[in-house]
């Protein structure tokens, strides 16, 4: 699990048979853990493809950092919608 500002990130790598690795990124709010609240999560496919698992995980972590910086509004809206479901 990675800490990205106000969020936590979990990476779920997935092998692509004969073609390398990809994965998904699951985000949650750090404050949910601190308050012992229900932890809402949202998962986004990364659409990143790399030849090794390690390279894929690193690239997904880099993508997620940028997503939090530039797409924080989208992430927060997605978490709000997920908490209502």
Secondary structure by P-SEA (a helix, b strand, c coil): ccccccbbbbbbbbbcccccccbbbbbbbaaaaaacccbbbbbbbcccccccaaaaaaaaaaaaaaaaaccaaaaaaaaaaaaac
